[in-house]
Amino acid sequence: MTDKHSMSFFGQQSAIIINSVYNSMDTFIRHIKKKSDGTWEKPSAGEGKSIKLNLKEIIGMSEVLRKEVRDWSTVHSFKENKTTINLSWEDETAQKLWVNIDDRVKLIRKEEAEILKLLFEHFIKEKIEFATVSTPQET
């Protein structure tokens, strides 16, 4: 077991990066794009779009990844910011998954979607364990 998980899905012009911390509820999805100068946006510099996912959002995305539903969407709220998130299979063959975060779009191929599915299933187990485990109190 590890304390952190990180997986990147890079394309030619955009990328999705998933980060999760084991002993917390923190799971982030970051969408970055290649800039006109050929460099990538840097989340650490406030570039791109970063969202701290909640457990319900991870489960909703997992339902799409497990092909229980063809698409899923939500409006993620953080303070005054609202972000639309949508995952949808291109068609019934489920070979291409579109991930939309506001106006940012990333195509995930079937093999990458399988990796993402396994990651999210793992995250759900970790987050449920963390949310339901009691910590010993010092006396």
Helices and strands as residue ranges (DSSP letters): E 4-10, E 14-21, E 27-33, G 43-45, E 49-53, H 55-65, E 71-78, E 81-89, E 96-101, E 104-109, H 110-132
